Amino acid sequence: MENDLVERESITLSEVRLVLIGERWAGKSSSGNTILRNDRFECGRTRTAQSEMRHEVVEGRELIVVDVPGWSSSLSLSEIPEGDKQRFKLNASKCPPGPNTFLLVIPIDTAVSAMTKKTVEEHMKLLGERVWKHTMVLFTCGNYLGGKTIEQHIESEGESLMWLIERCKNRYHVFENKDKSLSQVTRLLEKVDEMVWQNKGRFYEVDEQTLHIIEKKHREVAERAKQRARRSEEQRQQMKALIAEMKTIPKLRMVLLGSRGVGKTSVGNTILGIKEQEDGKRTAHSVGRQGFVGETEIALVDTPGWWKGFPECDTPEAIKEEVIRSPSLCLPGPQVFLLVIDADASFNGKHLDAVKSHMELLGEEVWRHTIVVFTRGDWLGTHTIEEYIEGEGEALQSLVEQCGNRYHVIDNKNADDGTQITELLNKITETLAGNGCDHFVPDEKIFDAIEEKRMKVKEGAKLRQSQVKAQRRLCKESSKELHALTFLMLGQKTFGKSATGNTLLRREVFPTCQNEFCQVEQGEVDARAVTVVDTPGWWKDPSKSTEEMDKEIVRGLTLSPSPSGFHAVLLVVPLDLTFREAQRAALEEHMKLLDVSVWKHTMVLFTYGDKLADQSIEEHIESEHEALRWLIDKCENRYHVVNNLKKSDMSQVTQLFEKVEEMVAGNSRQLFCPEMSEIYLNIDDKFKRMQLKNVLKQRLAEEYKRRELEMMTSFKKTLLELQAQIGDSATGTKSKSLIGDRTKLKVKGIGQKKKDGKDKEENINSKISQEIERLNNDIKNKSSDLRLSSLDYLFPTFKGESTTDRKTSSSQFEDVLGWLASVEIGTNEENQLTLNFSQTSGYRSVVPHNGLEFDTDEYP
């Protein structure tokens, strides 16, 4: 919609419609009050739980302001509840016909990081690209500028904030909400007038179709939520009838389970009435606590959390052991498990898999005793917990059903509200009644096995510590302090390479978002000239690797300022995730690209040192999967731990430098400087080998389809013969004989006991005809798939590829065939044929003489 405007430089709006958006605690509500010259929105410790519209007349204008719930700066769009995303799209409809301006509120006292930029960008995408034409950045906390101008602040903050300002076409304004001066509001309104004039009077319009779709979804969710609430209440009434027959329960035993950061410890404190300030440290061990709620004694066990969305195979062994042993800390066993889920975040299939895999460490029986406890109930606002469950989708609904539709919501910030704990205890009692007062029985054998393993871990850790000390003593005798150190950072994506590089250089120089290119930075640290080369991380899944990515990783080897090479290759491994065969395979694949001597210059650098808690690094190594011990042994017991949250702790950096100097001494002061031509040859061999494997896999898949087609065709032929003989048969006896003796096949309807008569024969004949028709369709589809697969293999364009794609695919195939022709074929000691790749690649394939099987050796 467009207003009629005469050609002039500005326009004064009689009605101004504004929507305040931004992250939580950015100062949106306070800014709304400043604009309206009145305290119309609640501020301070109370958050905005749902969109609120307020209006006032200011300077003769009707000002309409919509305050919107803020988003979490630590959550990506995929981690935000579905209901929140849908409601965010509807915010513009709160001030019809649509807002003149979105005020994107950003506090000056908070850094705008790459993560902040990504979060803003994702939320703005929900409103469409056109929203940027109507957006202005509103800076709050203007007093933090000090003597600087806002322009100086923008330039000093870095690329992310500058990108944001440019997306808003350099439209920004500064508020000091404690000042409340009218002039800052007047100037803001003038800038809004200018924006509207530049937009030719257009305002942001909500897409009507989108609006109707979302509103329909909300109605459906609300109806399903009512049904769930009714069903839950009916179940509770049934359980209450059983409670009347129960004896009084003097003591309740419960275990808290859940992922990290969802508020398990807060739930425990709320239940026990503990109001002491939490220290912010994570729970490292399962810990039992005692208390009373009224006259009921409570035994409560808090457990370490797993990473949200990560299955149990990615969780360190020590954490899994703590979860498994937790029921043994409240003997004879817990009556209930409280599975804690945060209600201010999304819950999808990945989260469901993570919860199930960790819960089932305790066995299937655990679900019968489990209640889902939702935390952060204050973020629900006016919406019910049932609306959250239904709005999130099948994954969360499935989990709640797995727990017998037992759930409860807690507002940890309103701990003084005793009714929410009383109600939870009532639900626990009802669950106990439904289980016939049975409790969960811990498996003592598992507990004993864990304790036995821990003893072995401690022994192994002591042995490794003594070996490391002896090794360091020998190296210290010949080591000396080096005036310059050059490090190459290697590791999997998200393992913390860049953050560790910042810790080593004592300043923020490497962006901590995923980097795609190598970056070299230098600085003076501890009287040494330190150079750190950060490289892109590799993927856990080797199939995601590309030749360009691997070449960029190894390009880091060319960035050393010294022609002698690198003092150390720092192989980064996080302590908060397990290191298993998948991680080992990805790591080994990339280390093979380098010269074999790389291991002499490599040290494992463990990140997330705070996750060790009171466990020694040696105990962690010994308790983890053997893949980690393989890595440590490969690096000849050279390892170090860094806590990037304690950047001020200089000792961890100094100790690393000393260990590197000892390693250099042990290598006779020779640095790592491989021949780059050999490394590029290794990369070339690797990807040609991958192409060969793809060819072999496709051949195998085609052969499987062909054999399946042959079996189906043969079965069809048998059925046709059977049908012909049934037609020629005069009696049901002959039909039975044919089925039992000739075909030996059990077809639906044939194997049943038959009656004599023509009707039965026709029924059998009809069923066989149906089966033949189904087989015809299956054979047709299989034949089509096989033909397309073969054509794709020989002529890739038959599946709709462009001419460019065809040339590329054909060229790649010709390259593979040409390379295979040049590969040297030999014979090993077992008289098996071998394909010999380059001598430096480390790859070898074995082909048995019959030529029917290929063993592509090192990789699956």
N, C-alpha and C positions, 0 to 999 in steps of 0.2 A: 504494500500500500504506500502511496506517495502523497504528501501534502502539496498543495499549490504554493509555490514559493516564487516571489519575485527575485530577480537577479540582484543579489546584494551579498555582502561579505559575512553576514551572520544572521541568526534568527533568535528571538527570545521566546522560549516556550512558556505557555501559561500553565501547562501540566508537564511535570517531569517524572518519568517512571524509571526507577533504578533497581537493579538486582545486585546484591552483594554476594560475591562468591570468593572462595579461597580455602586454605587449609584450616584445620582446627586451631583455635586460640590465636588467630592472626589479628583479631581486633575488628571483626565485621560488625558485631552487635554494637560495640562502642562507637564505631564510625557511623552506623545508622542513627544513633542518638545524636551525634554531633550534627549530622545533616538535618535532622528534624528539629533540632534545638530543644529537644525534650527527651526524657528518659523513657522511651517507648519500648525498648528491648531490654530484656534482662542481661546483665553483664557479670563479669567477675568469674566466680567459680562455677556458675551455672552455664552449661553449654546449650547451644541451640539444637534441640532434638528434632524439630520439624520446621518447615518453611513458615515464616510469619510475615504478614503484610501490615504495615502501619503507614499512616499519612498525616500530614500537617500542612498548614499554610505558612510558608516562609517567604518573606520579601514579596508578598503578593502572588506567589506561585503555589499551586497545589503540588506538593511533593509526595510521591508514593514510593515507598522503599520496601523491598522484599529482602528479608534476612534469611539466608540459606544455611542449612547444616554444613559444617566444614568437612573436608575430606582429610584422611590421614596421610601425612607426608611420607610415612614409612610403608604404605600399601600401594601396590600397583592396581590398575583398574581391574585386573582379573581377581584380585583379592578382596574386592569390595562387594558387599551383598547385592544380589540382583535387585531387590526392592529399592535400595538406595540409588542405584544407577537409573532405574526407571523414574523415580521421584525427582532426580536431578534434572531429567529432561523436561519435567513438567513445571519447573520453577518459573519459567518465563510466562506461563499461563496465569500466574498469581496476580499479574497486574495488566489485565486486558486493556487494549488489544495487543499489547506487547511492550517490552521495555525499550526505552530509548538508548540505555547504556547498561552494560554489565561492568561493575566495578570490581576488578580482580585485586583483592586486598593482600598486600605483602608487607610484613613487618620489616623495618629497616634493621632491627637488631638480630635478624636471623639470616644466615647465609643462604643464597639461592644456589643450590648445588645442581649437578646434572640430574640427580634423582628428583629434585623439586621440579625442574624443567619438564622431565618426562611425565610426572604426575599431573602437572597443569595441562600439558599437551593432550594426555589421554582423556581428561575430563572435558576439555574443550571439544574434542572429537565427538563426544556424545551430543553436543549442540549443533554440530555441523561446521564446515569451514567458514560459512558466512558469519559466524558469531564474532570473529576477530574484527570485522568492520565496525562492530558496536561495542568494543571492549576498551577500557582504559585501566591502567594500573594505578591503584590507590595505595600509596605507601603510608603505613602507620608508624608510630613511635618516632615522629620527626625529631624529637629532642636528642635522639642518638646520633644525629648528623654532626653535632658539635659545631665546629667552624667550617665544615665542608658543605658544598652545595650538593643538591640531589644529583646533578650531572656528574660530579666527581665521584660520588658514591657508586653510581651506575657503572662508570668506567673502571673503578677499582674492584668491583665485585666479580668481574670475569665474563666469560662467554655466555653462560646460561642466562644471566639477567639481561645482558645486552640483546640476546636472541628474543627474549620475552618482550622487551620494549619495542624492538623492531616489528614483531608480529602485531603489536598494538599501534603500529604506525607512529611511534614516538609520542603517544598520548599517555601522560602520567601526571599525578598530583600528589602532594604530601599533606598528611594530616598529623596534627598533634592533638589527640583526643582529650588530653588533660587540660588543654588550653581552652577549648570550646569557643574560640573567637569566631565571630560571624564572617570575617573577611575571608577565611580559608574556605568557607562554604560558598560564599559569593563567587570566588575565583573558580571553584570546582564547577558550579553551575554554568559559568561562562564557557568553560572548556566543553561541557556537555552540549551547550548551544552550538558551539563551533563544530563539534563532531556531527550533530544532527544536520547542520547545514551542508557539511561535506558529503553526508550520505543522502543529500537531496530530500531531506525530510523523512526518509524511510526509517522505520523502527524494526526491531527483530520480531518476526512473526513465527508463532508456533505452527508446525506442520499439523494440520487438522487430522490427517490420517494417522500419524504417529500418536497424536493425543487420544484418539478413539481407541487405538489398539492397546495402549498402556492402561487406559481407564477400564477397558474390558478385562484385561489381565488382572487388575486390582480387584475387580468385582468377583472374578472367579477364585482368586486367592482368598478373599474374605469369606466366601461361602465355604470353601474347603476348610478354612481355619475354624469356622464355627462347628463344622462336622467333627473335626478332630477334638476340639475342646469338649463337645458333648460326649464323644466316645471315651475320652479320658475320664470324665466325671462319672460315667456309667461304670467303668472299671473300678474306680475308687470306691464307689458305693458298694460294689460286690466285695471288695477287700475289707471294707469297714465292717461288713457283716461277719467276716471271719475273725476280725480282731476281738470281737465280743467273746469268742470262745478261747482266746489265747490267755496265757498267764502273763503277768506283768513282766516287762523286759527291763531289768535293772541296768543293763549295760549294752550300748550299741558299738559295734566294731566296724570301721569303714576304712576304705583305701581310696585315695585321690589319684586319678590317672588323667593323662592328657598331654598335649604337645607343649612346647616351651612358650612362655609368654601369654598363656590364656588366663592366668589368674588362679592356679591351683592353690598356691600358698595363701593367697588372699581369701579364698573360699574357706580354707582350714581355719584361718584367723577369725573369720566372721562367725563360723560355727562355734568355735570355742570362746568367742567373746574377747579375743586378744586385740588390743588397740595400739600396740606398740608399732612404731614406724618400721616398715620393712627395709632391709639394708640393700635391696636391689640385686643381691647375688643370686645366682641360679641355684636350684636345689641339686646337689651333686650326688647325694645318697638318699636312700629311703629312710625316713626318720619317723618314729612313732611319738605321738604326743597324747597327753591325757587331759581331761577337763570335764566340766559338768555343764549341762544345759538344763536349768531347773533342777529337778531331782534325778535326771537321767545321766549316768556316767557315760562319757564318750572316750573311746580309744580310736585315734585317727592317725593314719599313716600317709605322709606326703611322699611323693616319688619324683625322681628326675623326669623331665619331659623330653620327648623326642622332637626333632625338627618337623614343623608342620608341613604336611604334604610329602614327606619322605617316608618310604616303606621301611620296615624293620631291618631289611638287608643293608640299609645305608646308616643305621644307627650303631654307634660304637658298642662293643661287647659289654663294656662296664655298665653302660646305661641299661641295656637289656637285662643284665643280671640283676640290677637293682629292682627293675620292674618285677621280675620273676620271683625274687625273694620277699617282696613287700607283704604278701599275705601272711608270711611266717612271723611278721613283727606284731601281729595282733592275734595270737593264738587263743582259742583253737582254730580260728579262721574268721575272716571278715564276713559280716552278714550282708554287706552291700559294697559295691564299687561305685564311686561317683566319677563319671566320665565328664571332664570339664571341656566345654566348647565355648569360644568367645562369640557373642551374638553381634559384634560390630564388624565382622569379617565374613568373607564368602566361605562356602563349604561345598566343594565339588567332588567329582569322582576320585580325583587324586588324593584329596583329604580323607575320603571314605576308605580308600585302600590302605592309607597310612594308619588310620585308627584301627581297622580290622586286623592288620598284620601285627600290630603291637599288642592289642587286647588278647589275641589268640595265642600269644606267648604263654598265657595262663590257662589255655585250653578252652574248648567250646562251652564248658559249664559256666564260664564267667558271665555270659550274656544274661543268664537267668537272674543274676544278682545285681545287674547294672541299672543305674538311673543316669540319664543325661542331665548335667547341670550346666545351664547357660549363664555365663558371666556377662558383666557390663550391660545389665538390663536397662540402665539409664539411657543407653544409646537407642533403645527401641522407640523412645518418645511415646506417642499415643498409640503405637501399634502393638498388638499382642505378640507373645512368643509364638503362638500358633501361626500367625501371619508370616513371621520370619521363617518358620519351618516350611510352610507351603510355598512361600515365595522363592526359596533357595533352590527348589527342584528335587529331583529324584534321589540324589545322593544323601542329603540330610534326612529326607523322609524315610529312606531305607534304614538309616542308622537308628532313628527313633523307633521304627517298627522292630528292628533287631533287639532293641531293649524293651520290647513289650509295651511301647507307647508310654513309657515312664519318663517324665522330664520335669524340670523345675528351673526357674529363672531367679537369679540373685543380682541385686544391685550392691556391689561391694562398697560403693561410695556412700551408701546409706546403711552402714553397719549397725546403726542404732535402732533400725527397724527390726525388732525382734520377731515380728510376725512371719517374716520370710524364712527364718530358721525354724520356727515352730512348725510352719507348713512343710518344710523339707523333712523334718523328723517324722511328721505324720506320714509322709509318702514313703519314707524308709520303713516305718513300722508296717505299712500296708504291703510293701514289697515282701517283707519278712513273712507276713501272714499268708500271702499268696504262694510262698515257697514252703509252707508248712513248718515255718520256724527253722528250716535248714540253713546252715551257713556254708560258705565256700570252704572246702577242705584242701589245704595246701599239700602238695606232694613232697613228703619229707626226703625222698630219694633225690629229687631235683635240688632241694636246698643243700643236702649233703654234698652233691656233686659240685655245686657252685663253690662251697667252702673249700672243697678239695682242690678245685682249679685255682682258687685264690692263693692257696698255699704254694702251689707250683709256680704261679705268676711271681710271687714275692721272691722265691728262690731264683727264678730265671732273671728277675730284675737285678738282684744282688750280684749275680754272676756277670751280667752285662756291664753293670757299673764298675766292677773291678777290672774288667777287660779294657774299658774306656780309660780308666785312670792310668793303667799300666801303659797303654798306647800313648797317652798324652805326655806321660813322664819322659818317654823316649824321644818324642818329637820336640819337647820343650828345650832339651839340651842343645839342639842345633838351630832352633828358631830364633828369629830376631824381629823387632818391630819394623814394619814396612812403612815407608812414607807415602806410598800410593797403593790403593786397592781398587781392583776392577771386578765387578760382579755381573754375572749373567743370570737373570731370573727366568726360570722355566716352571711350567706346571699347567694343570688343567684349569679351565675357565672357572671363575668364582672362588678359587682357592685362596685368594688374598695376596697375589704377587705385587700388585700396584700399591696396596696399602702398606705392605712390608717395605717396599722401596722407599716410600715416604718416611717410614720409621727409621730406616738406615741413614737417610740423608737429613733427618731431623726437620723436614719441611714438606709441605704439601705441593709436590711437583707433578705427580702422576695422577691422572683422573681415576677414581675408583670404580667407574662404570666399566663395562666390558670394552677393552680396546682392540682395535683391528690391526694396528700397526706398531712396529717397534718404536721405542722412545728412549733416548739416552739423556741422563741428567747427571750433573756433577756438583760437588760441594766439599767443604772442609769439615771433617767430623773427627773429633778426638785426635787432633794434630795430624790427621792423615788426609790426603787428597783422594776422595772416594768417588768412583764412577759407578753408576748403576744403569744397566741396560735392561729395560722391561720389554718383554715380548708378549704377543697375543697368546692367550691360553688355547690349549687344544680341547676338543670335545671328548666327553666320556665315551661316546659312541664313535668308533673309528670310521664308520661309513659316512659320517658327516664331514670328514676331513677332505680338503681339496688341495690340489697341487699348489695353487696360489697361496693358500694359508700356510702350508708347510714351508714354502720358500720364504714367506715373510718371517716365520719363526726363526729359521736359520740365518736370516739376514742379520739378526742381532749379533751374530759372531763377527760380522765385519765392522761393527760400531765401536770396538774397543779403541780408545785413544792411543794405546800402546801397541806397537807392532808385535810385541811378544805374546799378546793375547790376554786371557782372563786368569785372575788369581783363583777364582772359584765359580763354579756353576751351582747356584742355589736352587735346589729342587723343592718347590713349595708344596706342602701337604697340610691340610687342616686337621686339627685335633677333634673337631666337633662332628666329623663324618667318618664313617669307617673306610678303610682302604682294603679293597678286596680284589679278586681276580680281574674284574672289569677295569678298575683303575690301573692295575698293574699292566694289563694288556695295552691300554691306551698309552701309558707312560713308556713302556718298553718299545712300542712301535715308533715313538718319536725319538727316543734315545738311540735307537739303531741307526737313525739317519746320520747321527754324528759319528765322529771317529771313535773306535772302540776304547781309546784311552780316556774318554770323557769321564768314566767312572772314577779314575784316580784323582780327578779334580772336582768331584761332586760331593756336596753336603746336603743332607735333608734338612730343610728349614720348616719346622712345624709352626703353623699360625694358630690363632685362637688359644693362646696359652692359658687364658683365664678359665677355659673349659676343663683343665686338669683338676681344678679344685685342690684337694689334699693328696692327690695321686701323683706319684713321680712319673716322669716321662718314660722311664724304663718299665714301670708297671703297665703303662699304656701300651707300649710296644709289645710286651710279652702277652698281654691279654687279648690283643687284636688278632685278626686273621693272619695266617702265615705269610700272605702276600706282603704285609708291612715288614715283617722280619726279613723276608727276601730282599726288600729294598734297602733296609738298614745294613744288612750283610754285604750287599752289592757296593754300598758306599763305605765299606770297611769301618762300620761303627762311628761314622762322622754324622752328627746331628746336633741341632740346636733348637731351642724353643723361643718364640717371640710372642709377646702380648701387645698387639697393635693398639689396644685401649690404653696402654700405659706408655705413651710416647715420651713422657718426661723421664722414664726410667732409663738412664744412659747406660747402666751396667749391662743390660741385655745386649746392647749394641757393641760395647767394648769387649764383652766375652766372645761374641761372634767373631770380631776381628782377630782376637787372639787365637781362636780355633783355626781360622783360615791361615794365619801366619804359620801355625804348626803344620797344617796340611801342605803348605808350600814348601816348608823345610823338608817334610817327608818325601816330597817329589823332587828333591835336589834342586829346588828353586826354579824348576821348569814350569812354565805356565801352559794353559790349554790354548793351543793355536792350531786347529785342524786345517787340512787342505780343503778349501772350499769346492774345488772341482770334483773331488771325490764325494762330498756331501750332496752336491746337486745330482751326481750320477746315482746316488742312493735313492734320492727322491724320484728320479725318473724310473728307476727299477721298481720302486714301490708301487707307483700308479699303473705302470704297465702290467704288473703282477695282479693288481686289483681288477684291471680290465679282463685279464685272462680268467680270473675267478668268476667274473660275471658271465663270461662266455660259457664256462663249464656249468655254472648254476642254471643258465637258461637251457642248455642242452639236457641237463638232468630233469628240469621241470617239463620240458617237451616230451621226454621219454616217459615220464610218469603219466602225463595226460594221454599219451598214445596207448599205453598199456591199459589204462582205465577205460578208454574208448573201446579197445579190443574186447575187454571183459564184458562190457555192456552190450556190444554187438553180438557176442557169443550167447549171452543170456537171452537176448531178444530172439535169436535164431532158435534156441531151445524151446522158448515159449511158443513160437510159431508152429514148430513141429508138434508140440504138445496139443496146441489148439486144433491142428489138422486131425490129429488122431482122435481127439474127443469128438470132433464132428463126425468122424467115420464110425465111432463106437456106437453100439446099439444099447449098451447097458452102462449103469454107473459103476459096475465092477471093473469093467475095462478101463474106465477113466481113472479109477483108484490105482489100478495096476500100473498104468502109464506114469502116474505121478510118483508112485513109490519106487518103482523099479527102474524106469527109464531115465528120469531126470534127477532124482534124489534132491529136488528143490522144494523148499517150503514157500509157496506163494500165498499171500493172504487170501483166505477163503478156500484154498485147495486142501490144506492140511486138516481141515475140519472133518468130522465124521459126516459122511454123505448119505443121503436117502436115495432110494431108487426113484427113477422117474425123469421125465423130460424137462420139467421145470428146474430141477437141480442142475442138470447138465447145462441148461441155458444160463443159469446163474454163474456157474464156474466159467463158462465161455465168456460171459460178459466181463467178469473180473480180470480174466487173462487179457482181454481186449483193452481194458483200461490200463493194465500194466504195460502192454505193448505200446499204447499211445504215449504213456509217460516216458517210456524208454526212448521213443522216437524223438520227443522234445529234448530230452537230456542229451541224446547222441548228436542232435542237430546243434545244440548249444556248445557241447564239448568240441565238436568238429570245427565250429566257427572260431572258438577260442584258440584251438590249436593252429588253425590256418593263420589267424591274425598274429599269434605269437611267432610263428615261423616267418611270416612276412616282415614283422617288426625286426626280427633278428637279421634278415637278409636285406630288407629294404625298409628302413625305419619310417618312411613317409606314409606307409599304408595306414597308419593310425592317426592321420591328420596333421603331421608335423609340417612346418614350413620348409621351403627349399633350403634355407640356411641350415635348419636343424638336420635335414636329410644329408646335406654335404658334410656337416660336422660328425654325425653318427657314422656315416659310411667311411669317412676319413679315419675316425677312431678305430673302427673295425679293421680297416686295412693296415693301420699302424700296428694293431695287435698281431695280425697274421704275419706281417713283415718282421716284427720283433721275434715271434715264435720261430720263424724260419732261421733266424740268426742265433738262437739260443743253442748253446753247446749241450749235446746229449752224451751222458756217460753212464757208467755202471758202478754201483757201490759194492761193499763187501758181501751183501746178501744177494748179489746178482740181480738187483732191481735197477731199472732204468731211472736215470736222474736228469732233471733239467737244471743246468748250472747257470745261475744268474751271475752278475758281476761279482768278482772275488771279495769286494768290500761290503756288499749289501747285507750279507748274513742270511740271505734267503736261499732255500733249496727245496725242490719239489720231487717227490718220488712217484714213479709210474710203474705198477706191476707189469710183467711181461705180457699178460693177456690183454692189456690195454683197455680193460673194462672199467677200471677204477682209477681215480686221480686223488692223490693225497697232497694237498697244497700246503702241507707242513704247518708252519708256526701259527697261522691264524685261522680261526673258524670261519 
